[in-house]
Each structure stands twice: as structure tokens, then as C-alpha cells.
Amino acid sequence: MSTDFVERLLRPKEACQLLSISYSTLLRWIREGKIRVVRTEGG
């Protein structure tokens, strides 16, 4: 069985909507290491 998958980068607002959470919860989860973050050149 193949484990190949494609990761899609989401903007913070998109991630909050997808997960049905507030922005402050998203930031807390990032600090706690629950969500992996990729920072782009544009911030």
C-alpha cells in the first residue's frame, strides 16, 4: 500500500475555518507543537 500524499499549505484563516477553531486557539496549538508551521518569505 502506498503512503504517498500531498501536503497543502493553508493560510491561518483557512486553517481556523477548516478546524472550526479561533485564531487564538490556532496560535496556542502552534506553540504547543500540535500543528506544524511553514513560514513563507512573505511571512
mmCIF file of the N, C-alpha and C atoms, coordinates in Angstrom:
data_MODEL
# 
_entry.id   MODEL 
# 
loop_
_atom_site.group_PDB 
_atom_site.id 
_atom_site.type_symbol 
_atom_site.label_atom_id 
_atom_site.label_alt_id 
_atom_site.label_comp_id 
_atom_site.label_asym_id 
_atom_site.label_entity_id 
_atom_site.label_seq_id 
_atom_site.pdbx_PDB_ins_code 
_atom_site.Cartn_x 
_atom_site.Cartn_y 
_atom_site.Cartn_z 
_atom_site.occupancy 
_atom_site.B_iso_or_equiv 
_atom_site.pdbx_formal_charge 
_atom_site.auth_seq_id 
_atom_site.auth_comp_id 
_atom_site.auth_asym_id 
_atom_site.auth_atom_id 
_atom_site.pdbx_PDB_model_num 
ATOM 1   N N  . MET A 1 1  ? 0.841   -1.179 0.000  1.00 0.00 ? 1  MET A N  1 
ATOM 2   C CA . MET A 1 1  ? 0.000   0.000  0.000  1.00 0.00 ? 1  MET A CA 1 
ATOM 3   C C  . MET A 1 1  ? 0.885   1.242  0.000  1.00 0.00 ? 1  MET A C  1 
ATOM 4   N N  . SER A 1 2  ? 0.542   2.196  -0.841 1.00 0.00 ? 2  SER A N  1 
ATOM 5   C CA . SER A 1 2  ? 1.320   3.415  -0.961 1.00 0.00 ? 2  SER A CA 1 
ATOM 6   C C  . SER A 1 2  ? 0.951   4.398  0.144  1.00 0.00 ? 2  SER A C  1 
ATOM 7   N N  . THR A 1 3  ? 1.955   5.057  0.687  1.00 0.00 ? 3  THR A N  1 
ATOM 8   C CA . THR A 1 3  ? 1.714   6.071  1.709  1.00 0.00 ? 3  THR A CA 1 
ATOM 9   C C  . THR A 1 3  ? 1.990   7.462  1.166  1.00 0.00 ? 3  THR A C  1 
ATOM 10  N N  . ASP A 1 4  ? 2.030   7.612  -0.161 1.00 0.00 ? 4  ASP A N  1 
ATOM 11  C CA . ASP A 1 4  ? 2.276   8.911  -0.769 1.00 0.00 ? 4  ASP A CA 1 
ATOM 12  C C  . ASP A 1 4  ? 1.081   9.829  -0.517 1.00 0.00 ? 4  ASP A C  1 
ATOM 13  N N  . PHE A 1 5  ? 1.364   11.081 -0.228 1.00 0.00 ? 5  PHE A N  1 
ATOM 14  C CA . PHE A 1 5  ? 0.300   12.065 -0.066 1.00 0.00 ? 5  PHE A CA 1 
ATOM 15  C C  . PHE A 1 5  ? 0.860   13.436 -0.406 1.00 0.00 ? 5  PHE A C  1 
ATOM 16  N N  . VAL A 1 6  ? -0.026  14.353 -0.646 1.00 0.00 ? 6  VAL A N  1 
ATOM 17  C CA . VAL A 1 6  ? 0.365   15.719 -0.974 1.00 0.00 ? 6  VAL A CA 1 
ATOM 18  C C  . VAL A 1 6  ? -0.053  16.620 0.179  1.00 0.00 ? 6  VAL A C  1 
ATOM 19  N N  . GLU A 1 7  ? 0.891   17.405 0.676  1.00 0.00 ? 7  GLU A N  1 
ATOM 20  C CA . GLU A 1 7  ? 0.576   18.356 1.729  1.00 0.00 ? 7  GLU A CA 1 
ATOM 21  C C  . GLU A 1 7  ? 0.170   19.668 1.085  1.00 0.00 ? 7  GLU A C  1 
ATOM 22  N N  . ARG A 1 8  ? -0.851  20.285 1.651  1.00 0.00 ? 8  ARG A N  1 
ATOM 23  C CA . ARG A 1 8  ? -1.311  21.569 1.159  1.00 0.00 ? 8  ARG A CA 1 
ATOM 24  C C  . ARG A 1 8  ? -1.097  22.596 2.256  1.00 0.00 ? 8  ARG A C  1 
ATOM 25  N N  . LEU A 1 9  ? -0.486  23.715 1.897  1.00 0.00 ? 9  LEU A N  1 
ATOM 26  C CA . LEU A 1 9  ? -0.282  24.777 2.871  1.00 0.00 ? 9  LEU A CA 1 
ATOM 27  C C  . LEU A 1 9  ? -1.550  25.613 2.960  1.00 0.00 ? 9  LEU A C  1 
ATOM 28  N N  . LEU A 1 10 ? -1.928  25.942 4.186  1.00 0.00 ? 10 LEU A N  1 
ATOM 29  C CA . LEU A 1 10 ? -3.119  26.748 4.422  1.00 0.00 ? 10 LEU A CA 1 
ATOM 30  C C  . LEU A 1 10 ? -2.737  28.059 5.084  1.00 0.00 ? 10 LEU A C  1 
ATOM 31  N N  . ARG A 1 11 ? -3.471  29.094 4.756  1.00 0.00 ? 11 ARG A N  1 
ATOM 32  C CA . ARG A 1 11 ? -3.308  30.354 5.476  1.00 0.00 ? 11 ARG A CA 1 
ATOM 33  C C  . ARG A 1 11 ? -3.952  30.159 6.844  1.00 0.00 ? 11 ARG A C  1 
ATOM 34  N N  . PRO A 1 12 ? -3.524  30.960 7.836  1.00 0.00 ? 12 PRO A N  1 
ATOM 35  C CA . PRO A 1 12 ? -4.101  30.813 9.178  1.00 0.00 ? 12 PRO A CA 1 
ATOM 36  C C  . PRO A 1 12 ? -5.625  30.857 9.180  1.00 0.00 ? 12 PRO A C  1 
ATOM 37  N N  . LYS A 1 13 ? -6.205  31.771 8.437  1.00 0.00 ? 13 LYS A N  1 
ATOM 38  C CA . LYS A 1 13 ? -7.667  31.888 8.394  1.00 0.00 ? 13 LYS A CA 1 
ATOM 39  C C  . LYS A 1 13 ? -8.302  30.608 7.853  1.00 0.00 ? 13 LYS A C  1 
ATOM 40  N N  . GLU A 1 14 ? -7.699  30.028 6.812  1.00 0.00 ? 14 GLU A N  1 
ATOM 41  C CA . GLU A 1 14 ? -8.218  28.787 6.231  1.00 0.00 ? 14 GLU A CA 1 
ATOM 42  C C  . GLU A 1 14 ? -8.132  27.639 7.238  1.00 0.00 ? 14 GLU A C  1 
ATOM 43  N N  . ALA A 1 15 ? -7.015  27.567 7.967  1.00 0.00 ? 15 ALA A N  1 
ATOM 44  C CA . ALA A 1 15 ? -6.839  26.503 8.953  1.00 0.00 ? 15 ALA A CA 1 
ATOM 45  C C  . ALA A 1 15 ? -7.876  26.633 10.064 1.00 0.00 ? 15 ALA A C  1 
ATOM 46  N N  . CYS A 1 16 ? -8.135  27.855 10.510 1.00 0.00 ? 16 CYS A N  1 
ATOM 47  C CA . CYS A 1 16 ? -9.133  28.078 11.557 1.00 0.00 ? 16 CYS A CA 1 
ATOM 48  C C  . CYS A 1 16 ? -10.515 27.646 11.088 1.00 0.00 ? 16 CYS A C  1 
ATOM 49  N N  . GLN A 1 17 ? -10.870 27.980 9.860  1.00 0.00 ? 17 GLN A N  1 
ATOM 50  C CA . GLN A 1 17 ? -12.172 27.594 9.330  1.00 0.00 ? 17 GLN A CA 1 
ATOM 51  C C  . GLN A 1 17 ? -12.274 26.085 9.178  1.00 0.00 ? 17 GLN A C  1 
ATOM 52  N N  . LEU A 1 18 ? -11.231 25.462 8.673  1.00 0.00 ? 18 LEU A N  1 
ATOM 53  C CA . LEU A 1 18 ? -11.231 24.019 8.458  1.00 0.00 ? 18 LEU A CA 1 
ATOM 54  C C  . LEU A 1 18 ? -11.360 23.260 9.783  1.00 0.00 ? 18 LEU A C  1 
ATOM 55  N N  . LEU A 1 19 ? -10.687 23.757 10.809 1.00 0.00 ? 19 LEU A N  1 
ATOM 56  C CA . LEU A 1 19 ? -10.676 23.092 12.107 1.00 0.00 ? 19 LEU A CA 1 
ATOM 57  C C  . LEU A 1 19 ? -11.775 23.598 13.051 1.00 0.00 ? 19 LEU A C  1 
ATOM 58  N N  . SER A 1 20 ? -12.503 24.618 12.622 1.00 0.00 ? 20 SER A N  1 
ATOM 59  C CA . SER A 1 20 ? -13.558 25.239 13.448 1.00 0.00 ? 20 SER A CA 1 
ATOM 60  C C  . SER A 1 20 ? -13.012 25.693 14.799 1.00 0.00 ? 20 SER A C  1 
ATOM 61  N N  . ILE A 1 21 ? -11.903 26.442 14.736 1.00 0.00 ? 21 ILE A N  1 
ATOM 62  C CA . ILE A 1 21 ? -11.275 26.965 15.945 1.00 0.00 ? 21 ILE A CA 1 
ATOM 63  C C  . ILE A 1 21 ? -11.021 28.459 15.770 1.00 0.00 ? 21 ILE A C  1 
ATOM 64  N N  . SER A 1 22 ? -10.745 29.141 16.874 1.00 0.00 ? 22 SER A N  1 
ATOM 65  C CA . SER A 1 22 ? -10.415 30.559 16.811 1.00 0.00 ? 22 SER A CA 1 
ATOM 66  C C  . SER A 1 22 ? -8.928  30.724 16.489 1.00 0.00 ? 22 SER A C  1 
ATOM 67  N N  . TYR A 1 23 ? -8.576  31.957 16.110 1.00 0.00 ? 23 TYR A N  1 
ATOM 68  C CA . TYR A 1 23 ? -7.183  32.247 15.797 1.00 0.00 ? 23 TYR A CA 1 
ATOM 69  C C  . TYR A 1 23 ? -6.304  32.070 17.035 1.00 0.00 ? 23 TYR A C  1 
ATOM 70  N N  . SER A 1 24 ? -6.810  32.455 18.192 1.00 0.00 ? 24 SER A N  1 
ATOM 71  C CA . SER A 1 24 ? -6.020  32.302 19.420 1.00 0.00 ? 24 SER A CA 1 
ATOM 72  C C  . SER A 1 24 ? -5.757  30.832 19.733 1.00 0.00 ? 24 SER A C  1 
ATOM 73  N N  . THR A 1 25 ? -6.726  29.967 19.447 1.00 0.00 ? 25 THR A N  1 
ATOM 74  C CA . THR A 1 25 ? -6.520  28.525 19.634 1.00 0.00 ? 25 THR A CA 1 
ATOM 75  C C  . THR A 1 25 ? -5.471  28.018 18.657 1.00 0.00 ? 25 THR A C  1 
ATOM 76  N N  . LEU A 1 26 ? -5.522  28.484 17.424 1.00 0.00 ? 26 LEU A N  1 
ATOM 77  C CA . LEU A 1 26 ? -4.523  28.090 16.428 1.00 0.00 ? 26 LEU A CA 1 
ATOM 78  C C  . LEU A 1 26 ? -3.129  28.465 16.904 1.00 0.00 ? 26 LEU A C  1 
ATOM 79  N N  . LEU A 1 27 ? -2.960  29.684 17.401 1.00 0.00 ? 27 LEU A N  1 
ATOM 80  C CA . LEU A 1 27 ? -1.652  30.118 17.890 1.00 0.00 ? 27 LEU A CA 1 
ATOM 81  C C  . LEU A 1 27 ? -1.174  29.268 19.062 1.00 0.00 ? 27 LEU A C  1 
ATOM 82  N N  . ARG A 1 28 ? -2.101  28.934 19.959 1.00 0.00 ? 28 ARG A N  1 
ATOM 83  C CA . ARG A 1 28 ? -1.742  28.092 21.111 1.00 0.00 ? 28 ARG A CA 1 
ATOM 84  C C  . ARG A 1 28 ? -1.299  26.717 20.638 1.00 0.00 ? 28 ARG A C  1 
ATOM 85  N N  . TRP A 1 29 ? -2.040  26.123 19.697 1.00 0.00 ? 29 TRP A N  1 
ATOM 86  C CA . TRP A 1 29 ? -1.685  24.804 19.171 1.00 0.00 ? 29 TRP A CA 1 
ATOM 87  C C  . TRP A 1 29 ? -0.330  24.835 18.474 1.00 0.00 ? 29 TRP A C  1 
ATOM 88  N N  . ILE A 1 30 ? -0.019  25.941 17.802 1.00 0.00 ? 30 ILE A N  1 
ATOM 89  C CA . ILE A 1 30 ? 1.292   26.078 17.157 1.00 0.00 ? 30 ILE A CA 1 
ATOM 90  C C  . ILE A 1 30 ? 2.384   26.093 18.224 1.00 0.00 ? 30 ILE A C  1 
ATOM 91  N N  . ARG A 1 31 ? 2.190   26.890 19.278 1.00 0.00 ? 31 ARG A N  1 
ATOM 92  C CA . ARG A 1 31 ? 3.181   26.958 20.374 1.00 0.00 ? 31 ARG A CA 1 
ATOM 93  C C  . ARG A 1 31 ? 3.353   25.611 21.060 1.00 0.00 ? 31 ARG A C  1 
ATOM 94  N N  . GLU A 1 32 ? 2.274   24.846 21.185 1.00 0.00 ? 32 GLU A N  1 
ATOM 95  C CA . GLU A 1 32 ? 2.325   23.541 21.836 1.00 0.00 ? 32 GLU A CA 1 
ATOM 96  C C  . GLU A 1 32 ? 2.864   22.443 20.918 1.00 0.00 ? 32 GLU A C  1 
ATOM 97  N N  . GLY A 1 33 ? 3.104   22.761 19.641 1.00 0.00 ? 33 GLY A N  1 
ATOM 98  C CA . GLY A 1 33 ? 3.638   21.787 18.707 1.00 0.00 ? 33 GLY A CA 1 
ATOM 99  C C  . GLY A 1 33 ? 2.596   20.845 18.135 1.00 0.00 ? 33 GLY A C  1 
ATOM 100 N N  . LYS A 1 34 ? 1.320   21.158 18.300 1.00 0.00 ? 34 LYS A N  1 
ATOM 101 C CA . LYS A 1 34 ? 0.252   20.296 17.781 1.00 0.00 ? 34 LYS A CA 1 
ATOM 102 C C  . LYS A 1 34 ? 0.062   20.460 16.278 1.00 0.00 ? 34 LYS A C  1 
ATOM 103 N N  . ILE A 1 35 ? 0.487   21.617 15.759 1.00 0.00 ? 35 ILE A N  1 
ATOM 104 C CA . ILE A 1 35 ? 0.360   21.910 14.331 1.00 0.00 ? 35 ILE A CA 1 
ATOM 105 C C  . ILE A 1 35 ? 1.726   22.333 13.818 1.00 0.00 ? 35 ILE A C  1 
ATOM 106 N N  . ARG A 1 36 ? 2.105   21.766 12.693 1.00 0.00 ? 36 ARG A N  1 
ATOM 107 C CA . ARG A 1 36 ? 3.386   22.127 12.077 1.00 0.00 ? 36 ARG A CA 1 
ATOM 108 C C  . ARG A 1 36 ? 3.204   23.404 11.252 1.00 0.00 ? 36 ARG A C  1 
ATOM 109 N N  . VAL A 1 37 ? 4.153   24.309 11.350 1.00 0.00 ? 37 VAL A N  1 
ATOM 110 C CA . VAL A 1 37 ? 4.064   25.602 10.676 1.00 0.00 ? 37 VAL A CA 1 
ATOM 111 C C  . VAL A 1 37 ? 5.200   25.725 9.666  1.00 0.00 ? 37 VAL A C  1 
ATOM 112 N N  . VAL A 1 38 ? 4.863   26.273 8.510  1.00 0.00 ? 38 VAL A N  1 
ATOM 113 C CA . VAL A 1 38 ? 5.858   26.619 7.497  1.00 0.00 ? 38 VAL A CA 1 
ATOM 114 C C  . VAL A 1 38 ? 5.731   28.103 7.254  1.00 0.00 ? 38 VAL A C  1 
ATOM 115 N N  . ARG A 1 39 ? 6.794   28.836 7.525  1.00 0.00 ? 39 ARG A N  1 
ATOM 116 C CA . ARG A 1 39 ? 6.762   30.280 7.300  1.00 0.00 ? 39 ARG A CA 1 
ATOM 117 C C  . ARG A 1 39 ? 7.333   30.586 5.922  1.00 0.00 ? 39 ARG A C  1 
ATOM 118 N N  . THR A 1 40 ? 6.561   31.326 5.134  1.00 0.00 ? 40 THR A N  1 
ATOM 119 C CA . THR A 1 40 ? 6.993   31.684 3.801  1.00 0.00 ? 40 THR A CA 1 
ATOM 120 C C  . THR A 1 40 ? 7.798   32.972 3.842  1.00 0.00 ? 40 THR A C  1 
ATOM 121 N N  . GLU A 1 41 ? 8.433   33.333 2.730  1.00 0.00 ? 41 GLU A N  1 
ATOM 122 C CA . GLU A 1 41 ? 9.214   34.558 2.671  1.00 0.00 ? 41 GLU A CA 1 
ATOM 123 C C  . GLU A 1 41 ? 8.358   35.780 2.955  1.00 0.00 ? 41 GLU A C  1 
ATOM 124 N N  . GLY A 1 42 ? 7.106   35.712 2.533  1.00 0.00 ? 42 GLY A N  1 
ATOM 125 C CA . GLY A 1 42 ? 6.200   36.835 2.740  1.00 0.00 ? 42 GLY A CA 1 
ATOM 126 C C  . GLY A 1 42 ? 5.629   36.904 4.144  1.00 0.00 ? 42 GLY A C  1 
ATOM 127 N N  . GLY A 1 43 ? 5.980   35.936 4.978  1.00 0.00 ? 43 GLY A N  1 
ATOM 128 C CA . GLY A 1 43 ? 5.505   35.952 6.358  1.00 0.00 ? 43 GLY A CA 1 
ATOM 129 C C  . GLY A 1 43 ? 4.364   35.017 6.560  1.00 0.00 ? 43 GLY A C  1 
# 
